[in-house]
């Protein structure tokens, strides 16, 4: 279940409604970033033909059919094709689209608690709690096989920090001593940008940054990876793979990005619009949520 709640000015929590995921999907959860990176890294390094170079790429230079990759140690690597997965500020993106002004950074706060009380209060539930200065997303997880509770606070704008909770009852769910870590989620405004140029193909968030409000950016990167793996195994023509990616993945990601922005605007609404949002959720009008979440449930399985 997703539980929607309201944290008022007196820091009392009021239950609004719940949204049942049971009939939507049998797979819904969170994977710790460090754990999944370790799994991928260890599996990849089992392939003895793979070499790891610990350096930073400084430049990509197009030289006829080959690309020259220059690192910070002065080494030059030659490649016919490059899959650039170094994010929106990486070298590969700058090679393909140049410097852009339409990349927006959204401040996101994250914290973890290993206390038993919040874990028990949110066990099996994803909680969305609206507040005047933003909203909380709280859900259970496991970190190094330990039961834990994940906290995310998305402020209305980058001027706000997570509020200090002084209500003893609410502190059972949101402990007062949480160590909030600031991170930034990036997403693109405006027109679509290129994802392929002179043999350099942009991948994951390097190609398409997604607003954070549906928590789907990481998931979309995993789907991209599975899609690319399947196509690379079946096709040796890289241009055809890129065309297939554009036709089958780019449109869906664009839809999810737009709907994520819709959710962000709704969840961040204040005053009159915030009250209308709460009334709508309390009356269980979930048509909008069904519309927004539908592309997530209708994924192709690339297992």
Backbone bond lengths (Angstrom), bond angles and torsions (degrees), N, CA, C in turn:
res aa  C-N    CA-C-N  psi(-1)  N-CA   C-N-CA  omega(-1)  CA-C   N-CA-C  phi
1 X - - - 1.471 - - 1.522 111.32 -
2 X 1.326 115.20 146.45 1.462 121.24 165.16 1.524 106.62 -101.82
3 X 1.310 116.83 123.60 1.462 121.46 177.23 1.529 109.24 -102.38
4 X 1.314 116.73 129.07 1.461 122.30 176.61 1.527 108.59 -103.46
5 X 1.339 115.28 130.05 1.453 120.90 -178.29 1.523 110.16 -137.58
6 X 1.316 115.73 165.87 1.462 122.34 179.01 1.522 108.68 -125.75
7 X 1.327 116.29 128.39 1.464 122.16 173.91 1.522 107.50 -101.54
8 X 1.361 116.77 110.38 1.461 119.74 -173.89 1.525 112.10 -83.63
9 X 1.313 116.18 -177.78 1.464 121.62 -175.47 1.527 112.70 -64.49
10 X 1.350 116.86 -23.81 1.467 120.93 176.91 1.526 111.66 -90.31
11 X 1.329 115.85 7.59 1.462 124.26 178.32 1.524 112.34 61.90
12 X 1.316 115.44 36.60 1.455 121.79 168.99 1.523 108.17 -99.89
13 X 1.330 116.85 140.34 1.459 121.05 179.95 1.519 109.84 -94.35
14 X 1.320 115.28 130.63 1.461 121.42 177.77 1.526 108.78 -117.57
15 X 1.329 116.77 126.62 1.453 121.83 178.94 1.524 110.23 -74.00
16 X 1.337 116.56 132.48 1.458 121.13 179.52 1.526 111.54 -102.73
17 X 1.342 116.62 -56.91 1.455 119.38 -178.14 1.516 108.86 -171.90
18 X 1.323 116.18 178.34 1.459 120.85 176.39 1.520 110.03 -135.71
19 X 1.322 114.24 154.26 1.465 122.30 -178.14 1.517 107.16 -124.64
20 X 1.318 116.71 118.35 1.454 121.68 -174.17 1.522 110.77 -87.02
21 X 1.334 116.50 120.97 1.462 121.59 -179.87 1.519 113.15 -89.16
22 X 1.330 117.06 -6.31 1.461 120.61 -170.01 1.525 112.45 -57.32
23 X 1.330 116.51 -40.26 1.461 119.89 -177.19 1.529 112.14 -88.37
24 X 1.326 116.69 -0.12 1.465 120.01 -179.58 1.529 111.87 -95.65
25 X 1.313 116.36 -41.18 1.458 119.87 -173.57 1.513 110.38 -159.36
26 X 1.316 116.06 150.69 1.461 120.26 174.73 1.520 110.93 -99.70
27 X 1.330 117.12 -4.31 1.460 121.65 -178.86 1.524 110.16 -125.58
28 X 1.308 115.86 101.15 1.462 119.39 178.78 1.517 107.71 -146.93
29 X 1.306 117.41 119.29 1.453 119.17 -178.62 1.510 111.20 -177.24
30 X 1.320 114.72 -170.07 1.460 120.93 -177.07 1.524 109.41 -128.77
31 X 1.323 116.41 138.97 1.460 122.01 176.13 1.521 107.92 -114.45
32 X 1.309 116.56 129.08 1.463 120.59 179.32 1.527 109.42 -60.57
33 X 1.315 115.85 130.93 1.476 121.36 -175.34 1.535 111.95 -56.63
34 X 1.335 116.67 -46.77 1.465 120.19 -177.10 1.524 111.21 -62.90
35 X 1.341 116.19 -38.25 1.464 120.18 -178.85 1.521 111.49 -65.34
36 X 1.325 116.52 -46.76 1.467 118.69 -176.67 1.521 111.24 -70.36
37 X 1.326 117.99 -33.08 1.465 120.11 176.26 1.528 109.87 -63.98
38 X 1.332 116.52 -41.87 1.468 120.24 179.08 1.519 111.47 -63.78
39 X 1.342 116.89 -39.92 1.464 120.50 177.98 1.528 110.31 -60.89
40 X 1.340 116.12 -49.23 1.463 120.05 -179.22 1.531 111.39 -63.11
41 X 1.320 116.08 -43.07 1.465 120.55 -178.15 1.527 110.71 -62.74
42 X 1.338 116.27 -47.14 1.464 119.82 -178.00 1.526 111.76 -65.46
43 X 1.335 116.69 -39.66 1.459 119.79 178.88 1.531 110.87 -66.45
44 X 1.332 115.97 -40.15 1.464 120.39 -179.15 1.521 111.67 -64.81
45 X 1.336 115.98 -41.82 1.462 120.06 -175.76 1.525 112.89 -74.09
46 X 1.352 117.05 -7.00 1.461 119.23 172.84 1.523 110.88 -68.35
47 X 1.340 115.56 -22.45 1.467 120.77 176.20 1.529 107.98 -80.07
48 X 1.324 116.57 108.68 1.463 121.54 -173.15 1.527 113.05 -68.33
49 X 1.334 116.88 -14.65 1.470 118.66 -179.15 1.526 112.09 -80.83
50 X 1.322 116.37 -8.57 1.467 120.26 -177.78 1.527 110.35 -88.05
51 X 1.319 116.05 132.43 1.458 121.71 177.12 1.531 109.11 -113.77
52 X 1.317 115.92 141.46 1.463 121.72 179.66 1.522 108.88 -110.08
53 X 1.325 116.21 127.16 1.464 121.67 177.03 1.530 108.60 -113.71
54 X 1.312 116.09 120.42 1.464 120.65 -179.97 1.527 109.72 -88.67
55 X 1.309 115.43 86.67 1.460 120.16 178.58 1.520 108.52 -157.88
56 X 1.320 115.70 173.57 1.459 121.03 178.26 1.528 109.39 -111.61
57 X 1.330 114.66 138.78 1.462 119.62 178.08 1.523 109.03 -77.53
58 X 1.297 115.73 129.53 1.473 120.94 -179.76 1.526 112.43 -100.57
59 X 1.332 116.78 -38.23 1.464 119.66 -176.39 1.523 110.12 -148.77
60 X 1.329 115.64 149.99 1.466 122.36 167.25 1.518 106.90 -121.11
61 X 1.326 116.55 124.91 1.464 121.60 -176.76 1.523 108.27 -120.36
62 X 1.322 116.43 127.13 1.459 120.93 178.22 1.514 109.23 -83.72
63 X 1.341 115.50 123.94 1.459 121.15 -178.20 1.526 108.66 -132.05
64 X 1.341 115.07 87.26 1.464 121.49 -175.32 1.527 110.02 56.60
65 X 1.338 117.72 -124.18 1.457 119.93 -177.47 1.526 112.13 -75.27
66 X 1.302 116.82 -27.03 1.462 120.39 -177.15 1.517 111.86 -96.17
67 X 1.333 114.60 153.99 1.445 121.71 171.28 1.521 108.27 -109.93
68 X 1.312 117.09 138.11 1.462 121.31 176.10 1.532 108.69 -101.24
69 X 1.315 115.76 123.06 1.463 121.49 178.85 1.519 107.86 -105.99
70 X 1.328 116.81 119.12 1.458 121.99 -178.52 1.525 108.91 -105.86
71 X 1.343 116.73 128.85 1.462 118.69 178.45 1.521 110.96 -104.72
72 X 1.345 115.51 178.39 1.458 119.83 -174.93 1.525 113.23 -75.70
73 X 1.334 116.93 -1.39 1.464 120.57 176.37 1.517 111.64 -105.12
74 X 1.335 115.83 10.69 1.451 120.98 176.15 1.517 114.61 81.91
75 X 1.326 117.00 7.78 1.460 119.68 179.60 1.524 110.24 -84.01
76 X 1.335 115.31 150.67 1.459 121.83 178.41 1.531 108.13 -120.09
77 X 1.330 115.59 126.93 1.463 121.49 177.13 1.527 107.86 -114.84
78 X 1.330 116.46 139.01 1.459 121.27 179.14 1.523 109.86 -102.82
79 X 1.322 116.94 139.98 1.462 121.34 179.14 1.522 109.11 -149.58
80 X 1.345 115.76 141.65 1.461 119.79 173.85 1.522 111.27 -81.95
81 X 1.330 115.28 -37.06 1.462 120.81 178.82 1.529 108.93 -133.12
82 X 1.324 115.96 144.33 1.464 121.33 179.46 1.521 108.70 -129.00
83 X 1.318 115.91 132.02 1.471 120.76 170.32 1.527 106.54 -102.84
84 X 1.316 116.30 109.49 1.460 121.69 -176.19 1.520 111.20 -89.85
85 X 1.330 116.66 113.33 1.460 121.53 -178.32 1.525 110.65 -122.98
86 X 1.337 116.72 35.62 1.461 120.62 -173.30 1.525 112.72 -103.07
87 X 1.332 117.58 26.35 1.461 120.82 170.91 1.523 114.20 81.50
88 X 1.343 114.36 179.22 1.468 119.61 -173.23 1.516 113.61 -72.58
89 X 1.338 117.08 -18.58 1.466 119.72 179.31 1.527 112.07 -107.65
90 X 1.335 116.16 14.32 1.454 120.19 -175.79 1.521 113.85 -80.80
91 X 1.324 113.73 169.89 1.465 121.27 -179.01 1.525 111.06 -64.07
92 X 1.344 116.77 -40.56 1.468 119.27 -175.87 1.523 111.26 -64.87
93 X 1.331 117.42 -38.59 1.462 119.77 178.85 1.532 110.80 -66.27
94 X 1.309 116.17 -41.02 1.461 118.85 179.18 1.529 111.15 -65.55
95 X 1.334 116.61 -32.48 1.465 120.15 176.90 1.527 110.57 -64.77
96 X 1.341 116.75 -40.97 1.461 120.96 -174.42 1.526 112.34 -81.02
97 X 1.339 117.79 -46.74 1.465 119.95 -172.41 1.520 114.02 -117.27
98 X 1.329 118.00 -5.69 1.445 119.96 -177.84 1.521 111.82 75.76
99 X 1.313 117.30 -170.48 1.463 121.52 178.08 1.510 109.48 -76.64
100 X 1.330 116.24 138.47 1.458 120.82 -178.18 1.524 110.61 -123.38
101 X 1.312 115.67 151.27 1.455 120.63 177.65 1.523 112.70 -105.38
102 X 1.343 117.30 -3.04 1.457 119.02 -173.67 1.530 113.27 -100.98
103 X 1.348 117.43 17.91 1.458 121.49 174.53 1.527 108.44 -90.25
104 X 1.315 116.44 124.12 1.455 122.21 -176.06 1.520 109.46 -110.03
105 X 1.321 117.15 134.95 1.456 121.86 177.01 1.523 109.28 -103.21
106 X 1.325 115.77 125.03 1.458 122.31 179.27 1.516 108.55 -108.93
107 X 1.347 116.57 125.67 1.452 120.41 -179.54 1.531 110.08 -74.43
108 X 1.337 115.40 130.79 1.459 122.55 179.28 1.524 107.96 -129.64
109 X 1.326 117.03 136.16 1.457 121.21 178.27 1.528 108.97 -109.23
110 X 1.345 115.76 135.68 1.458 121.42 -179.06 1.524 110.37 -128.72
111 X 1.337 115.93 146.23 1.465 121.34 177.66 1.523 108.94 -152.61
112 X 1.328 115.52 161.01 1.467 122.29 179.22 1.520 108.73 -134.53
113 X 1.318 115.78 141.25 1.468 121.44 174.57 1.524 108.86 -126.13
114 X 1.345 115.45 135.96 1.458 121.15 175.55 1.532 111.51 -103.27
115 X 1.330 116.61 10.28 1.455 120.51 178.13 1.530 110.53 -70.86
116 X 1.316 115.88 151.88 1.457 120.83 -175.86 1.531 112.53 -75.34
117 X 1.356 117.30 -39.18 1.470 120.21 -174.96 1.522 113.17 -57.42
118 X 1.338 119.39 -53.54 1.473 118.17 -179.60 1.522 112.89 -63.24
119 X 1.329 117.32 -34.05 1.464 119.38 179.22 1.528 110.45 -63.74
120 X 1.322 116.68 -44.41 1.464 120.18 179.68 1.524 111.60 -66.15
121 X 1.345 117.28 -35.08 1.464 120.81 -178.53 1.527 112.87 -73.84
122 X 1.318 116.75 -20.08 1.470 119.16 -177.45 1.523 112.22 -119.30
123 X 1.329 117.01 11.65 1.459 121.94 -177.98 1.536 110.82 -60.83
124 X 1.329 115.96 123.06 1.465 120.97 179.85 1.514 114.38 74.54
125 X 1.334 117.24 10.39 1.468 120.69 -174.98 1.526 109.52 -131.30
126 X 1.308 116.56 139.74 1.455 122.34 165.97 1.526 106.97 -102.88
127 X 1.327 116.92 120.29 1.463 120.63 -175.35 1.526 110.67 -107.37
128 X 1.305 115.24 131.68 1.462 122.77 173.45 1.521 107.15 -113.76
129 X 1.335 115.97 118.85 1.464 120.76 -176.43 1.525 108.92 -119.10
130 X 1.325 116.22 115.90 1.458 121.51 -179.31 1.527 110.55 -81.62
131 X 1.327 115.59 140.27 1.461 122.13 178.97 1.517 107.36 -140.18
132 X 1.324 117.12 160.40 1.468 120.17 -176.54 1.530 112.62 -60.66
133 X 1.325 117.36 -29.77 1.464 120.63 -174.56 1.524 112.99 -104.62
134 X 1.329 116.68 9.05 1.457 120.28 -179.90 1.517 110.56 153.90
135 X 1.317 116.30 -157.14 1.468 118.89 176.96 1.528 110.59 -145.95
136 X 1.348 114.63 150.11 1.456 122.68 176.80 1.530 109.96 -97.61
137 X 1.330 116.10 145.83 1.458 122.47 166.09 1.530 106.07 -123.32
138 X 1.338 116.58 123.12 1.462 121.74 -173.96 1.525 108.62 -129.85
139 X 1.334 116.67 130.85 1.459 118.80 -179.27 1.532 109.96 -156.43
140 X 1.340 116.95 153.74 1.471 120.63 -179.09 1.519 111.50 -79.27
141 X 1.323 115.88 155.57 1.457 121.29 178.33 1.520 108.18 -156.51
142 X 1.313 116.68 -178.61 1.460 122.36 172.30 1.519 108.38 -130.40
143 X 1.327 116.27 130.84 1.455 122.48 -179.91 1.517 107.81 -125.17
144 X 1.324 116.47 118.98 1.462 121.53 -174.61 1.524 111.08 51.84
145 X 1.342 114.97 43.34 1.464 124.05 178.17 1.537 113.44 66.79
146 X 1.321 117.07 10.57 1.465 121.32 176.83 1.529 109.53 -101.50
147 X 1.319 116.51 139.91 1.458 120.86 176.50 1.526 108.99 -68.02
148 X 1.327 115.87 134.49 1.462 120.37 -177.46 1.523 109.62 -148.44
149 X 1.320 114.80 167.02 1.462 121.17 176.23 1.519 108.40 -124.00
150 X 1.321 116.34 127.63 1.463 121.90 178.38 1.517 110.42 -92.32
151 X 1.318 116.20 140.30 1.457 122.34 178.20 1.519 109.51 -126.28
152 X 1.308 115.38 134.08 1.462 121.93 172.45 1.518 107.65 -129.26
153 X 1.310 116.27 133.49 1.468 120.26 172.96 1.519 108.11 -121.56
154 X 1.330 115.37 121.05 1.463 121.87 178.93 1.526 107.82 -107.14
155 X 1.326 118.15 107.31 1.471 119.59 -177.93 1.523 111.94 -73.12
156 X 1.329 115.07 158.57 1.466 120.61 176.59 1.524 110.11 -57.53
157 X 1.310 116.23 -41.86 1.463 121.24 173.75 1.523 108.35 -148.34
158 X 1.321 116.49 175.91 1.464 121.01 -173.01 1.522 113.92 -71.60
159 X 1.334 117.95 0.51 1.467 120.42 179.12 1.525 112.89 -86.04
160 X 1.337 117.29 -12.09 1.456 120.99 -174.51 1.526 111.77 -102.81
161 X 1.340 115.42 145.30 1.453 123.45 172.58 1.523 109.12 -109.53
162 X 1.343 118.73 166.31 1.463 119.37 176.57 1.529 110.89 -59.74
163 X 1.326 117.79 138.53 1.464 120.14 -179.53 1.529 111.30 -72.37
164 X 1.326 116.24 151.37 1.459 121.50 172.82 1.522 108.50 -83.42
165 X 1.315 117.02 122.47 1.457 121.84 -177.33 1.527 109.26 -92.43
166 X 1.328 116.68 116.70 1.463 121.89 -178.46 1.528 112.85 -106.51
167 X 1.315 116.71 0.15 1.455 120.75 179.10 1.534 108.92 -81.94
168 X 1.350 116.76 118.78 1.466 120.69 -174.52 1.526 112.17 -61.74
169 X 1.329 116.73 -35.22 1.460 120.08 179.09 1.524 110.87 -67.56
170 X 1.329 116.27 -45.72 1.465 120.94 179.56 1.530 111.00 -66.34
171 X 1.354 116.63 -28.71 1.460 120.25 -179.67 1.525 113.25 -64.32
172 X 1.326 117.59 -18.03 1.462 119.25 173.91 1.526 110.42 -65.34
173 X 1.340 115.90 -32.82 1.463 121.34 179.07 1.519 111.69 -92.85
174 X 1.345 116.66 -43.36 1.466 122.01 -179.36 1.528 107.66 -118.73
175 X 1.339 118.14 91.31 1.471 120.26 -177.84 1.525 112.19 -57.61
176 X 1.315 114.60 148.32 1.459 120.46 -176.61 1.526 112.14 -71.92
177 X 1.332 117.49 -26.16 1.462 121.21 -173.40 1.531 113.27 -98.31
178 X 1.308 117.85 24.99 1.467 120.24 178.41 1.526 110.65 -60.79
179 X 1.318 115.72 137.29 1.464 121.20 177.56 1.524 108.71 -94.77
180 X 1.323 115.87 92.40 1.464 120.86 -176.86 1.529 110.46 -75.00
181 X 1.318 115.45 130.52 1.461 121.64 177.46 1.528 108.19 -111.17
182 X 1.311 115.70 129.01 1.463 120.67 -178.38 1.520 110.64 -84.07
183 X 1.320 115.89 131.28 1.457 121.18 173.62 1.526 107.92 -133.68
184 X 1.314 115.60 170.76 1.457 119.95 -179.42 1.521 109.64 -128.94
185 X 1.308 115.80 126.95 1.463 121.60 173.50 1.523 107.46 -101.40
186 X 1.301 116.42 134.70 1.459 120.83 -176.55 1.516 110.40 -112.56
187 X 1.296 114.83 145.29 1.452 119.53 174.63 1.518 109.38 -150.73
188 X 1.301 114.02 164.20 1.467 121.40 -169.80 1.523 110.93 -103.00
189 X 1.291 116.06 138.37 1.456 121.61 171.75 1.531 108.91 -108.23
190 X 1.313 114.61 158.12 1.465 118.09 172.86 1.507 113.03 87.73
191 X 1.314 115.58 -152.62 1.453 121.57 -172.23 1.527 111.69 -75.33
192 X 1.320 114.13 162.04 1.461 119.92 175.30 1.527 109.33 -64.78
193 X 1.314 115.43 149.39 1.457 119.98 177.75 1.521 109.09 -113.24
194 X 1.323 115.82 164.50 1.459 120.98 179.07 1.522 110.66 -66.71
195 X 1.327 116.63 151.08 1.456 119.97 175.71 1.536 111.06 -123.80
196 X 1.338 117.10 1.53 1.465 119.28 -178.60 1.529 109.60 -147.66
197 X 1.348 114.48 132.65 1.464 119.14 178.73 1.530 108.64 -159.18
198 X 1.340 115.17 127.39 1.474 121.61 174.43 1.527 113.38 47.98
199 X 1.336 116.35 43.37 1.459 119.29 175.96 1.513 115.67 86.33
200 X 1.337 118.20 0.26 1.468 121.51 177.63 1.530 108.33 -106.24
201 X 1.314 115.87 117.27 1.455 122.86 -177.53 1.532 109.31 -108.73
202 X 1.328 115.99 124.70 1.468 120.54 -179.46 1.519 110.34 -84.27
203 X 1.313 114.64 139.50 1.460 121.13 -170.09 1.529 109.56 -132.53
204 X 1.351 115.96 147.34 1.464 119.65 176.51 1.513 111.50 64.55
205 X 1.347 117.04 -138.90 1.462 119.27 -177.52 1.522 112.43 -76.15
206 X 1.335 118.20 -10.74 1.464 119.71 171.25 1.519 110.00 -64.35
207 X 1.324 115.57 -33.30 1.466 120.45 179.98 1.506 111.94 -88.85
208 X 1.323 116.36 -36.06 1.458 119.13 -170.78 1.523 109.87 -153.41
209 X 1.316 116.52 98.52 1.464 120.54 176.32 1.525 109.42 -78.74
210 X 1.338 116.44 139.42 1.461 121.73 -174.84 1.523 109.69 -118.64
211 X 1.330 118.12 135.27 1.467 120.70 176.40 1.526 110.63 -55.45
212 X 1.329 118.93 150.86 1.468 121.50 -168.99 1.526 115.63 -81.98
213 X 1.328 119.46 -4.05 1.461 120.47 -163.98 1.524 114.84 -72.86
214 X 1.330 118.47 -18.06 1.463 120.94 175.00 1.523 112.00 -104.00
215 X 1.337 116.43 1.01 1.472 121.62 -179.78 1.525 111.30 52.97
216 X 1.340 116.52 43.49 1.454 120.81 -175.71 1.531 113.98 -114.06
217 X 1.334 118.38 -0.80 1.468 119.20 -177.17 1.521 111.46 -62.18
218 X 1.329 117.17 -49.72 1.461 120.77 179.17 1.515 111.85 -62.73
219 X 1.326 115.70 -40.51 1.461 119.95 179.95 1.525 110.83 -63.44
220 X 1.339 116.76 -39.67 1.460 120.15 179.34 1.525 111.47 -66.36
221 X 1.336 117.21 -34.16 1.463 120.31 176.46 1.528 109.81 -64.40
222 X 1.351 116.58 -41.41 1.467 120.02 178.37 1.526 110.77 -63.76
223 X 1.338 116.33 -41.15 1.465 119.22 178.23 1.529 110.80 -65.53
224 X 1.334 116.79 -38.59 1.464 120.28 175.77 1.529 110.25 -58.66
225 X 1.332 115.84 -45.12 1.469 120.69 -177.43 1.522 110.80 -62.79
226 X 1.345 115.86 -44.57 1.467 119.68 179.53 1.523 110.79 -64.02
227 X 1.323 116.39 -40.87 1.466 121.28 178.81 1.528 110.54 -62.31
228 X 1.341 116.51 -46.54 1.463 120.53 -179.33 1.524 111.26 -65.13
229 X 1.327 116.84 -40.21 1.461 120.52 179.58 1.519 111.21 -60.43
230 X 1.323 115.22 -45.20 1.467 120.41 -179.62 1.524 111.02 -63.79
231 X 1.338 116.73 -43.01 1.461 120.30 -177.30 1.521 112.64 -72.94
232 X 1.330 117.62 -35.53 1.460 120.31 178.02 1.523 111.43 -66.41
233 X 1.341 115.36 -30.51 1.463 119.28 179.16 1.524 111.98 -73.44
234 X 1.338 116.54 -24.04 1.467 120.77 -174.60 1.520 113.64 -105.73
235 X 1.324 117.89 -13.75 1.459 119.84 -170.68 1.530 109.79 -141.81
236 X 1.315 116.72 133.56 1.462 120.46 178.49 1.517 112.29 -100.26
237 X 1.332 117.13 -8.31 1.463 121.14 179.44 1.520 108.66 -86.95
238 X 1.337 116.47 106.26 1.465 120.54 -174.11 1.524 111.58 -65.50
239 X 1.326 117.27 -35.66 1.467 119.79 178.98 1.525 111.32 -62.75
240 X 1.335 116.98 -38.25 1.458 120.72 177.44 1.527 111.05 -66.17
241 X 1.340 116.15 -37.51 1.468 120.46 178.00 1.523 110.20 -62.95
242 X 1.327 116.38 -43.56 1.468 120.72 179.18 1.527 110.09 -62.87
243 X 1.333 117.13 -45.13 1.469 120.50 178.76 1.517 111.19 -60.85
244 X 1.325 116.58 -40.69 1.470 120.86 178.93 1.521 110.35 -64.73
245 X 1.328 116.54 -39.10 1.462 120.94 178.70 1.521 110.64 -62.42
246 X 1.328 116.39 -45.51 1.469 120.53 -179.63 1.522 110.73 -61.05
247 X 1.330 116.42 -43.25 1.471 120.44 -177.04 1.527 112.37 -71.13
248 X 1.331 117.18 -37.39 1.459 120.24 -169.69 1.528 114.82 -103.06
249 X 1.326 117.91 -22.34 1.466 119.18 -175.91 1.534 112.71 -115.22
250 X 1.333 117.21 -37.99 1.461 120.23 -171.53 1.525 111.45 -63.91
251 X 1.323 117.36 -42.73 1.462 120.91 -178.62 1.523 111.07 -63.34
252 X 1.330 116.66 -44.91 1.460 119.54 -179.70 1.524 110.93 -62.11
253 X 1.328 117.05 -43.42 1.467 120.29 179.89 1.524 111.08 -63.43
254 X 1.329 116.11 -36.25 1.455 119.69 177.78 1.527 111.27 -64.76
255 X 1.340 116.29 -39.33 1.467 121.01 177.57 1.525 110.36 -64.09
256 X 1.326 116.88 -45.86 1.468 120.56 -179.43 1.527 110.36 -64.19
257 X 1.333 117.55 -39.02 1.464 120.62 178.95 1.526 111.28 -62.22
258 X 1.335 115.98 -43.80 1.470 119.48 179.67 1.524 111.39 -65.06
259 X 1.338 115.80 -41.68 1.461 119.08 -179.24 1.527 111.38 -71.51
260 X 1.313 116.31 -30.63 1.460 119.50 174.65 1.527 110.74 -64.18
261 X 1.323 116.14 -38.22 1.470 120.00 176.68 1.527 110.91 -64.77
262 X 1.343 116.36 -38.18 1.464 120.26 177.38 1.524 110.38 -60.66
263 X 1.342 116.34 -47.52 1.466 120.91 179.23 1.528 110.30 -60.67
264 X 1.337 116.76 -42.44 1.463 120.09 179.63 1.520 111.77 -59.93
265 X 1.327 116.02 -43.14 1.466 119.56 178.98 1.529 111.74 -65.44
266 X 1.338 116.43 -39.77 1.470 120.15 179.99 1.529 110.42 -67.74
267 X 1.334 116.10 -48.16 1.464 120.07 -176.50 1.527 112.35 -67.59
268 X 1.329 116.99 -26.01 1.467 120.49 -178.76 1.531 112.96 -92.99
269 X 1.326 116.93 1.80 1.467 120.20 -178.52 1.525 111.05 -61.55
270 X 1.328 115.94 144.02 1.463 122.02 179.86 1.526 109.98 -124.48
271 X 1.315 114.66 168.08 1.468 123.51 174.06 1.532 111.21 50.86
272 X 1.342 118.13 -122.42 1.456 121.59 -173.27 1.521 111.24 -59.87
273 X 1.342 116.98 -49.12 1.461 120.00 -177.21 1.524 110.73 -68.17
274 X 1.330 117.12 -33.92 1.455 120.29 176.26 1.516 111.43 -64.99
275 X 1.335 117.02 -40.31 1.468 120.91 177.05 1.524 111.36 -65.93
276 X 1.343 116.59 -40.55 1.461 120.04 177.82 1.531 110.70 -64.38
277 X 1.342 116.40 -38.83 1.470 120.32 176.14 1.528 110.56 -59.87
278 X 1.330 116.24 -47.10 1.463 120.24 -178.18 1.527 111.70 -64.12
279 X 1.336 116.15 -39.68 1.471 120.21 178.38 1.526 110.18 -63.83
280 X 1.342 115.98 -42.44 1.458 120.21 179.48 1.517 112.45 -63.53
281 X 1.343 116.47 -43.11 1.465 120.45 178.84 1.527 110.56 -67.79
282 X 1.335 116.41 -40.67 1.461 119.99 -179.20 1.521 111.74 -64.17
283 X 1.331 116.56 -31.72 1.462 120.45 179.01 1.528 112.05 -84.89
284 X 1.336 115.56 5.67 1.470 122.77 175.48 1.529 113.14 62.21
285 X 1.331 115.51 38.23 1.460 119.78 173.46 1.528 108.12 -87.51
286 X 1.335 117.03 88.29 1.456 121.41 -173.02 1.522 113.46 -99.38
287 X 1.345 116.58 12.77 1.459 118.07 -178.78 1.525 111.54 -58.65
288 X 1.344 116.18 -39.37 1.461 119.92 -179.50 1.518 110.55 -65.80
289 X 1.336 117.01 -43.20 1.457 119.79 179.19 1.529 111.21 -64.19
290 X 1.328 116.95 -39.60 1.458 119.84 176.09 1.522 110.98 -60.01
291 X 1.327 115.52 -41.91 1.458 121.13 -179.90 1.531 110.66 -64.02
292 X 1.325 116.35 -41.22 1.461 120.91 -176.75 1.524 111.64 -74.10
293 X 1.325 117.21 -40.73 1.456 121.05 -173.71 1.524 113.88 -85.03
294 X 1.315 117.42 -14.33 1.466 121.32 -174.46 1.528 113.58 -52.87
295 X 1.343 120.34 -44.89 1.469 118.54 -178.38 1.526 113.66 -64.83
296 X 1.334 117.59 -20.51 1.465 119.78 178.01 1.518 110.24 -73.31
297 X 1.331 116.29 -42.15 1.474 119.36 -177.41 1.522 111.96 -73.13
298 X 1.320 117.42 -24.53 1.471 120.31 -174.71 1.514 112.17 -96.22
299 X 1.329 116.07 43.31 1.458 120.40 -179.85 1.521 111.41 -78.08
300 X 1.330 114.81 152.14 1.453 120.50 169.17 1.530 107.75 -80.10
301 X 1.311 116.99 139.43 1.453 121.08 -177.48 1.534 109.27 -87.86
302 X 1.325 117.12 114.70 1.469 121.67 179.49 1.523 112.23 -106.47
303 X 1.354 116.88 23.87 1.459 118.98 -177.28 1.529 111.07 -58.92
